[in-house]
Amino acid sequence: MRTRPHPHRPAVLVAGALPLLAALLATGCDTPSTAAADAAFSTVRFTLGPRGDIQVYGVSREAVSEAGSYAVPHGRAYPFDRPADKLLVVLRHWPQPERASRASAPRMVIPEDEPATETGFLVDTADWTSAELDGQPLQWLRRDTLRVDATNTDADDLTRLTLSGPHGGRPGQPTPPPDNRACEGLDPSLNRHVVLPEVEPGAAVADVLARLRKQCLDVRYATAAGGVRPGTVQRIVVPIAGRQTGPAVLPPFDGVAVPDRMPGDTVLTDPSRPVTVTVNR
């Protein structure tokens, strides 16, 4: 593994990034009259490659505003501010152009020693919103944070995130998600012990998400080809606290058991480094 100095604090990227995003938000496939006619949140689509190149489309793209772009080393998540009435979308990618060559080969485990970039957007959805990643349903959200990781894709791949409001008179989220109030008092700066959950190949995204939320673990989503069935979980990667400590991968690669990294084992996690949930596409 190569070593290089890393910044102790995230640094704001070049000032030109945000004007570019503002221009992208002003473009799209839908006409202005269509967007104005639809007062309720309808659809927003984000596309990005492993080096960013983020574009925003959809009838409700005017409900999207930028939250900034920041460098984040060691697999950490940038602590964006999220207003209580907004949905925060965080898109993770390699910066341009210095990481271009690193996007040439697929990776199953996100490297913990390389700085990436996180670009945030605030979305005014008002009500429940369904999220799909590369055409695969993830979850319903409202006033929450949704993280997507595109650093593991090939150089010519596009990651597509779609947010859709209720249509055709449907009320949206039929059943509220589990109550997370037990996690509200936890200090996000302190490492925590958690018990690694059982994750079967082809498990439902909702089931795995519930197991992780029960232990107050934040997640970021990614997709990968192959696996048992599209739309199901291929594996999760749980970062372990400590720069020199490898993550727990569940289920383990090739079914090979790794000591102290198996379901039921207790590990020390860093809350600033979310669990990556890879979904089959």
C-alpha positions in Angstrom: 0.0 0.0 0.0 1.4 3.4 -0.9 1.6 6.0 1.8 1.1 9.7 1.4 0.2 12.5 3.7 -3.5 13.1 4.3 -5.2 16.3 5.4 -6.4 16.3 9.0 -9.5 18.2 8.0 -11.7 18.0 4.9 -10.9 20.8 2.4 -13.4 22.6 0.3 -12.9 21.8 -3.4 -12.2 24.4 -6.1 -14.7 27.2 -6.2 -15.6 26.4 -9.8 -17.3 23.2 -8.8 -20.4 24.8 -7.4 -21.1 27.2 -10.3 -20.9 24.1 -12.6 -23.4 22.3 -10.4 -25.7 25.3 -10.5 -25.6 25.2 -14.3 -26.4 21.5 -14.3 -29.4 22.1 -12.0 -30.7 24.6 -14.5 -30.7 22.0 -17.3 -32.8 18.8 -17.8 -35.1 16.9 -20.0 -38.3 18.5 -18.9 -39.8 21.8 -20.0 -40.1 24.7 -17.5 -43.8 24.8 -18.0 -44.1 21.1 -16.9 -42.0 21.7 -13.8 -44.1 24.8 -12.8 -47.3 22.9 -13.3 -46.4 20.2 -10.9 -46.3 21.8 -7.4 -45.9 18.5 -5.6 -42.6 16.7 -5.6 -42.5 14.3 -8.6 -39.1 13.0 -9.8 -35.5 14.0 -9.6 -32.6 12.0 -11.2 -28.9 12.2 -10.4 -26.3 10.7 -12.6 -22.6 10.5 -11.9 -19.5 8.6 -12.9 -16.6 7.5 -10.6 -15.0 10.9 -11.2 -18.1 12.9 -10.5 -19.6 14.6 -13.6 -22.8 15.0 -11.7 -26.0 15.9 -13.6 -29.5 16.5 -12.2 -32.6 16.0 -14.2 -36.4 15.7 -13.7 -39.6 17.5 -13.3 -38.8 18.5 -9.7 -35.1 19.5 -10.2 -36.0 23.0 -8.9 -36.5 21.4 -5.5 -32.7 20.6 -5.4 -30.0 22.9 -4.1 -26.3 22.4 -3.7 -24.8 21.7 -0.3 -21.1 21.8 -1.3 -18.3 19.4 -2.3 -15.6 18.3 0.1 -12.6 16.0 0.2 -13.0 13.1 2.7 -10.0 10.8 3.5 -10.0 7.3 5.0 -13.5 6.3 4.0 -15.1 9.0 6.2 -18.3 10.8 5.5 -18.4 14.6 5.4 -20.7 16.0 8.2 -23.1 18.0 6.0 -25.6 20.2 7.8 -29.2 19.0 7.0 -32.1 21.3 7.7 -34.9 19.5 9.5 -37.3 19.7 6.6 -35.0 18.6 3.8 -33.6 15.3 2.4 -29.8 15.3 2.1 -28.4 13.4 -0.8 -24.6 12.7 -0.6 -22.8 11.4 -3.8 -19.3 10.0 -3.3 -16.8 9.9 -6.1 -13.2 10.4 -7.0 -12.1 14.0 -7.5 -11.1 15.3 -10.9 -8.6 14.9 -12.5 -6.0 13.5 -10.2 -8.0 10.3 -9.4 -9.0 9.6 -13.1 -6.6 6.6 -13.4 -7.9 5.0 -10.3 -11.3 4.6 -11.8 -10.1 2.2 -14.5 -10.7 -1.1 -12.5 -13.7 -2.2 -10.4 -13.2 -2.6 -6.7 -15.4 -4.5 -4.3 -14.0 -3.0 -1.1 -13.7 0.8 -0.9 -10.0 1.7 -0.1 -9.7 3.3 3.3 -6.4 5.1 2.6 -7.5 7.2 -0.5 -9.3 10.6 -0.3 -12.5 10.8 -2.2 -15.0 13.6 -2.7 -18.5 14.0 -1.3 -20.9 16.3 -3.1 -24.1 17.1 -1.2 -27.6 18.2 -2.4 -30.6 19.3 -0.3 -33.9 18.1 -1.8 -37.3 19.6 -0.7 -39.5 16.5 -1.1 -42.1 17.6 1.6 -43.4 14.0 1.9 -42.1 10.5 1.6 -39.9 9.8 -1.4 -38.9 6.4 -2.9 -35.2 6.1 -3.8 -33.9 3.8 -6.6 -30.2 3.2 -7.4 -29.5 1.9 -10.9 -33.1 0.9 -11.2 -33.1 -1.1 -7.9 -35.4 0.1 -5.1 -33.6 1.1 -1.9 -35.9 2.6 0.6 -38.5 5.3 1.3 -37.1 8.5 2.9 -38.3 11.7 4.4 -36.2 14.3 6.2 -33.3 11.9 6.2 -29.8 11.4 4.6 -29.2 9.2 1.6 -25.5 8.4 0.7 -24.5 6.8 -2.6 -20.9 5.6 -3.5 -19.7 5.6 -7.1 -16.0 5.1 -6.4 -16.2 1.4 -7.1 -17.4 1.6 -10.6 -15.6 1.3 -14.0 -14.4 4.5 -15.6 -17.2 4.5 -18.3 -20.0 3.5 -15.9 -22.8 5.8 -14.8 -24.5 5.6 -11.4 -28.1 6.6 -11.5 -30.1 7.7 -8.4 -33.8 8.4 -8.8 -36.1 10.0 -6.2 -39.8 9.7 -6.8 -42.7 11.1 -4.9 -46.1 9.3 -4.6 -48.1 9.1 -7.8 -51.6 8.2 -8.8 -53.1 8.9 -5.4 -50.8 6.5 -3.5 -49.9 7.9 0.0 -46.3 6.9 -0.4 -44.5 5.1 2.5 -47.3 2.8 3.8 -45.5 1.8 7.0 -43.2 4.3 8.9 -39.6 3.0 9.3 -38.4 1.9 12.7 -38.1 4.5 15.4 -34.5 5.8 15.6 -34.9 7.9 18.7 -32.6 5.5 20.6 -29.8 6.6 18.4 -30.3 10.4 18.9 -28.3 10.7 22.1 -25.2 9.0 20.7 -22.0 11.0 20.3 -21.0 10.8 16.6 -17.4 11.5 17.5 -17.0 8.4 19.7 -16.2 4.9 18.4 -18.8 2.3 19.3 -18.9 -1.5 19.8 -21.4 -3.3 17.6 -22.2 -6.9 16.9 -21.8 -7.8 13.2 -25.1 -8.9 11.7 -25.8 -12.0 9.6 -26.0 -11.1 5.9 -27.0 -13.7 3.5 -26.4 -13.4 -0.3 -29.6 -12.2 -1.8 -31.0 -10.7 1.4 -33.7 -8.0 1.1 -32.3 -4.4 1.3 -35.0 -3.5 3.9 -34.0 -6.4 6.1 -30.3 -5.6 6.1 -31.0 -1.9 6.6 -33.2 -2.7 9.6 -30.4 -4.8 11.2 -27.9 -2.0 10.7 -30.2 0.7 12.0 -30.9 -1.3 15.1 -27.3 -0.8 16.0 -27.4 2.9 14.9 -25.0 2.3 12.0 -25.2 4.8 9.1 -25.1 3.4 5.5 -24.0 4.4 2.1 -25.3 2.5 -1.0 -23.4 1.1 -4.0 -24.3 -1.3 -6.8 -22.4 -4.1 -8.5 -23.2 -6.6 -11.2 -23.6 -10.3 -10.5 -25.0 -11.8 -7.3 -28.0 -13.9 -6.6 -30.9 -11.6 -7.7 -31.1 -8.0 -8.9 -32.3 -5.6 -6.2 -31.0 -7.7 -3.3 -27.9 -7.2 -1.1 -24.7 -8.6 -2.5 -22.6 -7.8 0.6 -21.9 -5.2 3.2 -18.5 -3.6 4.2 -18.2 -2.5 7.9 -15.2 -0.3 8.5 -13.4 -1.1 11.8 -11.9 1.7 13.9 -8.2 2.2 13.4 -6.2 3.1 10.2 -4.4 -0.2 10.0 -7.5 -2.4 10.6 -9.2 -4.0 7.6 -13.0 -3.9 7.3 -15.5 -6.7 8.0 -17.0 -8.0 4.7 -20.2 -9.9 5.1 -20.8 -12.4 3.6 -17.0 -13.0 3.4 -15.4 -13.3 0.0 -15.4 -16.8 -1.3 -17.0 -17.9 1.9 -13.7 -17.8 3.7 -14.2 -17.1 7.4 -12.1 -14.2 8.8 -11.3 -14.3 12.5 -13.1 -11.6 14.5 -15.0 -10.5 11.4 -17.9 -12.9 11.3 -21.5 -12.5 12.2 -21.9 -12.4 16.0 -18.5 -11.0 16.5 -18.2 -7.6 18.4 -16.1 -5.0 16.6 -15.2 -1.4 17.3 -16.7 1.0 14.7 -16.0 4.6 13.8 -19.3 6.4 13.3 -17.7 8.8 10.8 -17.2 5.9 8.4 -20.6 4.5 7.2 -21.3 0.9 6.3 -21.3 0.3 2.6 -24.3 -1.8 1.4 -23.7 -3.2 -2.1 -26.9 -4.0 -4.0 -27.0 -6.3 -7.0 -27.9 -4.7 -10.3 
